[in-house]
Amino acid sequence: MAINMLDGLNSDGGTESESALETARRQLTEAAAHINVDDGIIERLKHPTRVVEVAVPLKRDDGTVEVFTGIRAQHDDVRGPYKGGLRYHPGVTAEECIGLSMWMTWKCAVMDLPFGGAKGGIVVNPKDLSTAEKERLTRRFAEEIRDTIGPKRDIPAPDMGTDAQTMAWFMDAYSMQEGETTPGVVTGKPPVIGGSHGREEAPGRSVAIIAREAIRHYDKDIEETTIAVQGFGSVGANAARLLDDWGATVVAVSDVNGAVYDTNGLDTHAIATHDEQPEAVMRHGAPNTLTNEELLELDVDVVIPAAVGNVLTEENANDVRADIIVEGANGPTTFAADAIFEERGIPVIPDILANAGGVTVSYFEWLQDINRRQWSLERVNNELETEMLSAWNDVRQEVEAGDTSWRDAAYIVALNRVGEAKTARGLWP
Ligand code: NAD
């Protein structure tokens, strides 16, 4: 049975039939069956340490006052401070935050980062707010959860609906109340106030590194490898361009409108990314265009779904012709599709490993903040490479030793680390 922790935990929240928390608990139980961890520890890990819910009043630009709900779920901190994003989205719920905070615990553990898992946000549609309103809301939220967070306690980061500017306001509000500039309270800040070079590019870079290692592992030559990438945003475009630079032939990329396709390979640097020019992929002159569904079924060596969740499903899993799937997006493969790929012998390298470059460079940012010393981009990229290869090797060894899928192996590595830390520390009192 495959362990798909992220099934249902994509950015849109849970699946229709199962909430993010139910999925997370189900997957924890499945992962636990593979390893020798005390039942009491598994029971503890089904629950968050705490969930904080606060009222966040906002004076709107028209002078009226509206009250929004802010949430911070902290799952586990046995390996270090809680870490995870803050999302501004109308669909944010405490239950979803708990499920996603559990996922952060495993993601940090598989990367062997000294962090635990958290997630939070505000139940609000950020598109309904002016910039000034968003700033006031963020500052008040920072104040309301100030006792819960901190650079040694819980370190938020950008997520859906929040960005580097949001983190800058958050950090400023926290610092003003603490009486000292505290950049390490959040990551994903602009570099001028303690953000890290390379942070934005990091998830795509890690996807490219893991794809490159998977290509090697399956005895392919990157120079003779064809790749299709769904989603030409931050993750997809950075991954596609790096793999292109490293000699792979990127034959297809897409955005929400569809895909461009050239069997001779696309010039990925000439195609505008989502950030550079939203929804411009189809305007790039290429011999062929495809639908997003057709892209996933191309006869390529590697397919990288890097757009949204739940795109590889029971309906299309049997039509996928790629030899390797590397998950760039969070939760692109449903539980049912995972089982089909396992049966068909198509390796799926999980999101929890492949796109973990983001939280890894967040860790580097935190290190830079507490040491008050900025690293060069070259150093960030070199250290990211080292961390990714180390995590890749840990998971690969588990795959080879246990004859498990890549996803199972990643969760086994993560849960073992958390379980061992809990065993060593013991239960208090
Ligand atoms: P983005 O907004 O920069 O880009 C998303 C791209 O996907 C765009 O090109 C968009 O047009 C396309 N797209 C949107 N809906 C689509 C659809 N239904 N079908 C095909 N293409 C579609 O987003 P991003 O930051 O690159 O994130 C992509 C995925 O990676 C998400 O699942 C996100 O949760 C995950 N992720 C992002 C980061 C990060 O830090 N950016 C880190 C880890 C995981």
Boltz pocket constraint, residues with backbone or C-beta under 6 A from the ligand:
constraints:
  - pocket:
      binder: B
      contacts: [[A, 10], [A, 11], [A, 199], [A, 200], [A, 203], [A, 230], [A, 231], [A, 232], [A, 233], [A, 234], [A, 235], [A, 236], [A, 254], [A, 255], [A, 256], [A, 257], [A, 274], [A, 275], [A, 279], [A, 292], [A, 306], [A, 307], [A, 308], [A, 309], [A, 328], [A, 329], [A, 330], [A, 355], [A, 358]]
      max_distance: 6.0
